Amino acid sequence: MEAPHSPAAETAAASVRLSVDSPEQMQNLGRSLAKLLRPGDLVMLTGELGAGKTTLTRGLGEGLGVRGAVTSPTFVIARVHPSLTGGPALVHVDAYRLGGGLDEMEDLDLDVSLPESVVVVEWGDGKVEDLSEDRLHVIIDRVVGDTDDDRRVVTLVGYGIRWADADLAATSA
């Protein structure tokens, strides 16, 4: 019998920390990161409310050349943005309201979309890791509390063979 998947036991293949000082820079980071993405990539976004997860995803959508305005899919759970350039579609998921793990995520058929799309999941911790051994985890830390400070620290952590040779530091340019 195979042991259950334990994300905590995994070793990162690549990791980089970046400073982001504005929403515009967060969106630019998304555009830059999109250059590294290809069909089949799973991107998990982690951060407090208002950290910039959707802003980053908006930049990913622009960089991938997808159709439609990228907005938070909180109430629809998932939104598909087809490519306008012949590249992969962007599947944008907000798992915030989903309480279960992969079982509840299976209803969204992400495993079907994953091979030909870039799947971005906000609030996916503990819910989507089993979709792929290869994934990019984006952790966005911000100053919490009543502040208008736009500074963020973004940590990009690649897991699996897919990310072993990725130059994540190139996304800071």
Summary of the structure (lengths in Angstrom):
residues: 173
radius of gyration: 15.2
end to end distance: 45.7
largest distance: 51.4
contacts: 539
relative contact order: 0.26
helix: 29%
strand: 28%
